[in-house]
Amino acid sequence: MAAAKDPAETRVEAALEVREQVREFALGLPGAGEEFPWGESVIKVNRKVFVFLGTGDGSWPPGITVKLKDDAVHEHAMTSPGAEPAGYGLGRAGWVSVPLAERGAPAAELLCDWVEESYRVIAPKRLVAELDARA
């Protein structure tokens, strides 16, 4: 009989799958591209980061960081287990770090909504209009 998996390990595996779903969603937004400064994934539009994805190899707890300017959306994100204002002073500008391996972490669909919100704050108006035209 195989040994039961550690629940924390199972949460990390699930979190990495969610992270990949969020990454694919972000890369599908108009003008989005991925870069790896500091060895971590960031998705940019117009040379500006709109989502930090950290590492995807499990060497660090999975999480995302997004810029949420809408007060209600920001407050909602901050209620996620373990969520906190982003470090390096980014939190003062509306950036929120959301761990993905915590019990009760947001589902991929909600995280993608937050990524889109962050994109809309960062992206040029012409690319936001292109996104709106898709709908």
BELBELSUL-V612232 format. One line per field, one symbol per residue. ss: DSSP state (A for helix, B for strand, O for the rest). phi: phi as a letter, one per 20 degrees, with the letter a starting at -180 (. if undefined). Layout:
ss->???
phi->???
This chain:
ss->OOOOOOAAAAAAAAAAAAAAAAAAAAAOOOOBBBBOAAAOBBBBBOOBBBBBBBOOOOOOOOBBBBBOOOAAAAAAAAOOOOOBBOOOOAAAAOBBBBBOOOOOOOOAAAAAAAAAAAAAAAOOAAAAAAAAAAO
phi->.fffffgfffffffffffgfffgffffefgmfbdccflmdfcdcclmcfdbedmeddnfbgfacccecefgfffffffefgnfbgfflnfgfenfcecfddffnfffgffffffffgfgffeffgffffffffff
